[in-house]
Amino acid sequence: MAYDDNNVFAKILRGDIPCRKVYEDDHVLAFEDIEPKRPVHVLVIPKGKYEDATDFGENASDAEIAALHRAVARIARDSNIDGTGYRLIANTGANGGQEVPHLHFHMLGGAPAGPMIKNQ
């Protein structure tokens, strides 16, 4: 499947859609979720055209992979959730609940995250 340049995160990266930026470097953009589920709800995305975690893991450069993880650590510290904890979620594919075909992490903190997943 080819990367969709019209997905919402591609539009944010191009500046077609505004965002409330939390962090940015050469490889990563992070911004506040428009419908936050916790007091801190940041979306962390690579700037490269990666559809999901599998695509990113297989095709991203070492610099991109390191930058994404370092960005998460910095955002946690800057948001004061590194000490109390946070949840990092990357939904992948239909069964994973992925809604936007661009790798993104939901970073949730500032309140208890609740159970990880309900039993079926």
FIKOLZA-1660 file (N, C-alpha, C; in steps of 0.1 Angstrom, whole numbers, plus 5000, padded with zeros to 4 digits):
% residues 120
   i   px   py   pz ch aa at
   1 5008 4988 5000  A  M  N
   1 5000 5000 5000  A  M CA
   1 5009 5013 5000  A  M  C
   2 5006 5022 4992  A  A  N
   2 5013 5034 4991  A  A CA
   2 5009 5044 5002  A  A  C
   3 5018 5052 5007  A  Y  N
   3 5015 5062 5017  A  Y CA
   3 5005 5072 5012  A  Y  C
   4 4995 5076 5020  A  D  N
   4 4985 5085 5016  A  D CA
   4 4989 5099 5020  A  D  C
   5 4993 5108 5011  A  D  N
   5 4998 5121 5013  A  D CA
   5 4986 5130 5018  A  D  C
   6 4974 5126 5018  A  N  N
   6 4963 5134 5022  A  N CA
   6 4957 5130 5036  A  N  C
   7 4965 5121 5043  A  N  N
   7 4960 5118 5057  A  N CA
   7 4962 5131 5065  A  N  C
   8 4955 5131 5076  A  V  N
   8 4954 5144 5085  A  V CA
   8 4968 5147 5090  A  V  C
   9 4977 5137 5093  A  F  N
   9 4990 5140 5099  A  F CA
   9 4999 5146 5088  A  F  C
  10 4998 5141 5076  A  A  N
  10 5005 5146 5064  A  A CA
  10 5002 5161 5062  A  A  C
  11 4989 5164 5064  A  K  N
  11 4984 5178 5062  A  K CA
  11 4990 5187 5073  A  K  C
  12 4990 5181 5085  A  I  N
  12 4996 5189 5096  A  I CA
  12 5011 5191 5094  A  I  C
  13 5018 5181 5090  A  L  N
  13 5032 5182 5087  A  L CA
  13 5035 5193 5076  A  L  C
  14 5026 5194 5066  A  R  N
  14 5028 5204 5055  A  R CA
  14 5024 5218 5060  A  R  C
  15 5016 5219 5071  A  G  N
  15 5012 5232 5075  A  G CA
  15 4998 5235 5070  A  G  C
  16 4991 5225 5063  A  D  N
  16 4978 5228 5058  A  D CA
  16 4968 5228 5069  A  D  C
  17 4970 5221 5080  A  I  N
  17 4962 5221 5092  A  I CA
  17 4970 5226 5104  A  I  C
  18 4965 5235 5111  A  P  N
  18 4973 5240 5123  A  P CA
  18 4973 5230 5134  A  P  C
  19 4983 5231 5143  A  C  N
  19 4983 5223 5155  A  C CA
  19 4989 5231 5166  A  C  C
  20 4987 5226 5179  A  R  N
  20 4993 5232 5190  A  R CA
  20 5006 5224 5193  A  R  C
  21 5017 5229 5188  A  K  N
  21 5030 5222 5188  A  K CA
  21 5035 5221 5202  A  K  C
  22 5040 5209 5206  A  V  N
  22 5046 5207 5219  A  V CA
  22 5061 5205 5217  A  V  C
  23 5065 5199 5206  A  Y  N
  23 5079 5196 5204  A  Y CA
  23 5081 5194 5189  A  Y  C
  24 5093 5198 5184  A  E  N
  24 5097 5196 5170  A  E CA
  24 5112 5195 5169  A  E  C
  25 5117 5186 5161  A  D  N
  25 5131 5185 5157  A  D CA
  25 5131 5181 5142  A  D  C
  26 5143 5177 5137  A  D  N
  26 5144 5173 5123  A  D CA
  26 5136 5161 5119  A  D  C
  27 5133 5152 5129  A  H  N
  27 5126 5140 5125  A  H CA
  27 5112 5138 5132  A  H  C
  28 5109 5146 5141  A  V  N
  28 5097 5144 5149  A  V CA
  28 5089 5157 5151  A  V  C
  29 5075 5155 5151  A  L  N
  29 5066 5166 5154  A  L CA
  29 5057 5161 5165  A  L  C
  30 5055 5168 5176  A  A  N
  30 5045 5164 5186  A  A CA
  30 5036 5176 5189  A  A  C
  31 5023 5173 5191  A  F  N
  31 5013 5183 5193  A  F CA
  31 5002 5178 5201  A  F  C
  32 4994 5187 5207  A  E  N
  32 4983 5184 5216  A  E CA
  32 4972 5177 5208  A  E  C
  33 4966 5167 5213  A  D  N
  33 4954 5161 5207  A  D CA
  33 4942 5170 5208  A  D  C
  34 4934 5171 5198  A  I  N
  34 4923 5181 5198  A  I CA
  34 4911 5176 5206  A  I  C
  35 4911 5163 5210  A  E  N
  35 4901 5157 5219  A  E CA
  35 4909 5149 5230  A  E  C
  36 4915 5156 5239  A  P  N
  36 4923 5149 5249  A  P CA
  36 4915 5140 5258  A  P  C
  37 4922 5128 5261  A  K  N
  37 4916 5118 5269  A  K CA
  37 4921 5119 5284  A  K  C
  38 4932 5126 5286  A  R  N
  38 4938 5128 5299  A  R CA
  38 4943 5143 5299  A  R  C
  39 4947 5148 5311  A  P  N
  39 4952 5162 5311  A  P CA
  39 4964 5164 5302  A  P  C
  40 4972 5154 5300  A  V  N
  40 4983 5155 5290  A  V CA
  40 4979 5144 5279  A  V  C
  41 4977 5149 5267  A  H  N
  41 4975 5140 5256  A  H CA
  41 4981 5146 5244  A  H  C
  42 4993 5141 5241  A  V  N
  42 5002 5145 5230  A  V CA
  42 5003 5135 5219  A  V  C
  43 5002 5139 5207  A  L  N
  43 5004 5130 5196  A  L CA
  43 5019 5132 5191  A  L  C
  44 5026 5121 5190  A  V  N
  44 5041 5122 5186  A  V CA
  44 5042 5114 5173  A  V  C
  45 5046 5121 5162  A  I  N
  45 5047 5115 5149  A  I CA
  45 5061 5117 5143  A  I  C
  46 5065 5107 5135  A  P  N
  46 5077 5110 5127  A  P CA
  46 5074 5119 5115  A  P  C
  47 5083 5126 5111  A  K  N
  47 5081 5135 5099  A  K CA
  47 5082 5127 5086  A  K  C
  48 5088 5115 5087  A  G  N
  48 5089 5107 5075  A  G CA
  48 5075 5100 5072  A  G  C
  49 5074 5095 5060  A  K  N
  49 5061 5089 5055  A  K CA
  49 5061 5074 5059  A  K  C
  50 5057 5072 5071  A  Y  N
  50 5056 5058 5076  A  Y CA
  50 5041 5056 5080  A  Y  C
  51 5036 5045 5075  A  E  N
  51 5021 5042 5078  A  E CA
  51 5019 5037 5092  A  E  C
  52 5028 5029 5097  A  D  N
  52 5025 5023 5110  A  D CA
  52 5038 5019 5117  A  D  C
  53 5037 5012 5128  A  A  N
  53 5049 5008 5136  A  A CA
  53 5057 4998 5128  A  A  C
  54 5051 4989 5121  A  T  N
  54 5058 4979 5113  A  T CA
  54 5066 4986 5102  A  T  C
  55 5060 4995 5095  A  D  N
  55 5067 5002 5084  A  D CA
  55 5078 5010 5090  A  D  C
  56 5076 5017 5101  A  F  N
  56 5087 5025 5107  A  F CA
  56 5098 5016 5111  A  F  C
  57 5095 5005 5118  A  G  N
  57 5106 4996 5123  A  G CA
  57 5114 4990 5112  A  G  C
  58 5108 4987 5101  A  E  N
  58 5115 4981 5090  A  E CA
  58 5122 4991 5081  A  E  C
  59 5117 5003 5080  A  N  N
  59 5123 5013 5070  A  N CA
  59 5129 5026 5075  A  N  C
  60 5126 5029 5088  A  A  N
  60 5132 5042 5093  A  A CA
  60 5147 5040 5095  A  A  C
  61 5153 5052 5094  A  S  N
  61 5168 5052 5097  A  S CA
  61 5170 5051 5112  A  S  C
  62 5182 5047 5116  A  D  N
  62 5185 5047 5130  A  D CA
  62 5183 5061 5137  A  D  C
  63 5187 5071 5129  A  A  N
  63 5185 5085 5135  A  A CA
  63 5170 5088 5137  A  A  C
  64 5161 5084 5128  A  E  N
  64 5147 5086 5130  A  E CA
  64 5142 5078 5142  A  E  C
  65 5146 5066 5143  A  I  N
  65 5141 5058 5154  A  I CA
  65 5146 5064 5168  A  I  C
  66 5158 5067 5168  A  A  N
  66 5164 5073 5181  A  A CA
  66 5157 5086 5184  A  A  C
  67 5155 5095 5174  A  A  N
  67 5148 5108 5176  A  A CA
  67 5134 5106 5181  A  A  C
  68 5127 5096 5176  A  L  N
  68 5113 5095 5181  A  L CA
  68 5113 5091 5196  A  L  C
  69 5122 5082 5200  A  H  N
  69 5122 5078 5214  A  H CA
  69 5128 5089 5223  A  H  C
  70 5137 5096 5218  A  R  N
  70 5143 5107 5226  A  R CA
  70 5132 5118 5228  A  R  C
  71 5124 5120 5217  A  A  N
  71 5114 5130 5218  A  A CA
  71 5103 5127 5229  A  A  C
  72 5100 5114 5229  A  V  N
  72 5090 5109 5239  A  V CA
  72 5096 5112 5253  A  V  C
  73 5108 5109 5256  A  A  N
  73 5114 5111 5269  A  A CA
  73 5114 5126 5272  A  A  C
  74 5118 5135 5263  A  R  N
  74 5118 5149 5265  A  R CA
  74 5104 5155 5268  A  R  C
  75 5094 5150 5260  A  I  N
  75 5081 5155 5262  A  I CA
  75 5075 5151 5276  A  I  C
  76 5078 5139 5280  A  A  N
  76 5074 5134 5293  A  A CA
  76 5080 5143 5304  A  A  C
  77 5093 5146 5303  A  R  N
  77 5100 5155 5313  A  R CA
  77 5094 5169 5312  A  R  C
  78 5093 5175 5300  A  D  N
  78 5088 5188 5299  A  D CA
  78 5073 5190 5303  A  D  C
  79 5065 5179 5302  A  S  N
  79 5051 5179 5306  A  S CA
  79 5049 5175 5321  A  S  C
  80 5060 5172 5328  A  N  N
  80 5060 5168 5342  A  N CA
  80 5052 5155 5344  A  N  C
  81 5053 5146 5335  A  I  N
  81 5046 5133 5337  A  I CA
  81 5056 5122 5338  A  I  C
  82 5069 5125 5337  A  D  N
  82 5079 5114 5337  A  D CA
  82 5080 5108 5351  A  D  C
  83 5077 5115 5361  A  G  N
  83 5078 5109 5375  A  G CA
  83 5065 5102 5379  A  G  C
  84 5054 5106 5374  A  T  N
  84 5041 5100 5378  A  T CA
  84 5037 5089 5368  A  T  C
  85 5042 5089 5356  A  G  N
  85 5039 5079 5346  A  G CA
  85 5030 5083 5335  A  G  C
  86 5030 5076 5325  A  Y  N
  86 5022 5079 5313  A  Y CA
  86 5020 5066 5305  A  Y  C
  87 5011 5067 5296  A  R  N
  87 5009 5056 5287  A  R CA
  87 5012 5060 5273  A  R  C
  88 5019 5052 5265  A  L  N
  88 5023 5054 5252  A  L CA
  88 5016 5044 5243  A  L  C
  89 5008 5048 5234  A  I  N
  89 5000 5039 5225  A  I CA
  89 5003 5042 5211  A  I  C
  90 5006 5031 5203  A  A  N
  90 5007 5032 5189  A  A CA
  90 4998 5021 5183  A  A  C
  91 4986 5025 5178  A  N  N
  91 4977 5015 5172  A  N CA
  91 4982 5012 5158  A  N  C
  92 4981 5000 5154  A  T  N
  92 4986 4995 5141  A  T CA
  92 4976 4987 5134  A  T  C
  93 4972 4991 5122  A  G  N
  93 4962 4983 5114  A  G CA
  93 4948 4982 5120  A  G  C
  94 4940 4976 5112  A  A  N
  94 4925 4975 5116  A  A CA
  94 4923 4969 5130  A  A  C
  95 4929 4958 5133  A  N  N
  95 4927 4951 5145  A  N CA
  95 4933 4959 5157  A  N  C
  96 4943 4967 5154  A  G  N
  96 4949 4976 5164  A  G CA
  96 4941 4989 5167  A  G  C
  97 4931 4992 5158  A  G  N
  97 4923 5004 5160  A  G CA
  97 4930 5016 5154  A  G  C
  98 4939 5015 5144  A  Q  N
  98 4945 5026 5138  A  Q CA
  98 4935 5033 5129  A  Q  C
  99 4934 5046 5131  A  E  N
  99 4925 5054 5124  A  E CA
  99 4931 5063 5113  A  E  C
 100 4944 5067 5116  A  V  N
 100 4951 5076 5106  A  V CA
 100 4963 5068 5101  A  V  C
 101 4965 5066 5088  A  P  N
 101 4976 5058 5083  A  P CA
 101 4989 5065 5082  A  P  C
 102 4993 5070 5094  A  H  N
 102 5006 5076 5096  A  H CA
 102 5010 5072 5110  A  H  C
 103 5022 5066 5112  A  L  N
 103 5026 5062 5125  A  L CA
 103 5024 5074 5135  A  L  C
 104 5018 5071 5146  A  H  N
 104 5016 5081 5157  A  H CA
 104 5015 5074 5170  A  H  C
 105 5021 5081 5180  A  F  N
 105 5020 5076 5194  A  F CA
 105 5011 5086 5201  A  F  C
 106 5001 5080 5209  A  H  N
 106 4993 5088 5218  A  H CA
 106 5001 5088 5231  A  H  C
 107 5004 5099 5237  A  M  N
 107 5011 5100 5250  A  M CA
 107 5002 5106 5260  A  M  C
 108 4997 5097 5269  A  L  N
 108 4987 5101 5279  A  L CA
 108 4992 5101 5293  A  L  C
 109 4990 5112 5300  A  G  N
 109 4995 5114 5314  A  G CA
 109 4987 5124 5321  A  G  C
 110 4991 5126 5334  A  G  N
 110 4985 5136 5342  A  G CA
 110 4973 5131 5351  A  G  C
 111 4970 5118 5348  A  A  N
 111 4959 5111 5356  A  A CA
 111 4961 5096 5353  A  A  C
 112 4955 5088 5362  A  P  N
 112 4956 5073 5359  A  P CA
 112 4951 5070 5346  A  P  C
 113 4958 5061 5339  A  A  N
 113 4954 5057 5325  A  A CA
 113 4943 5046 5325  A  A  C
 114 4941 5039 5337  A  G  N
 114 4931 5029 5337  A  G CA
 114 4936 5016 5332  A  G  C
 115 4927 5006 5330  A  P  N
 115 4932 4993 5326  A  P CA
 115 4937 4993 5312  A  P  C
 116 4947 4985 5308  A  M  N
 116 4953 4986 5295  A  M CA
 116 4943 4982 5284  A  M  C
 117 4936 4971 5286  A  I  N
 117 4926 4966 5276  A  I CA
 117 4916 4958 5283  A  I  C
 118 4904 4958 5279  A  K  N
 118 4893 4950 5285  A  K CA
 118 4894 4936 5279  A  K  C
 119 4891 4926 5288  A  N  N
 119 4890 4912 5283  A  N CA
 119 4878 4910 5275  A  N  C
 120 4879 4901 5265  A  Q  N
 120 4867 4899 5256  A  Q CA
 120 4858 4888 5263  A  Q  C
% end
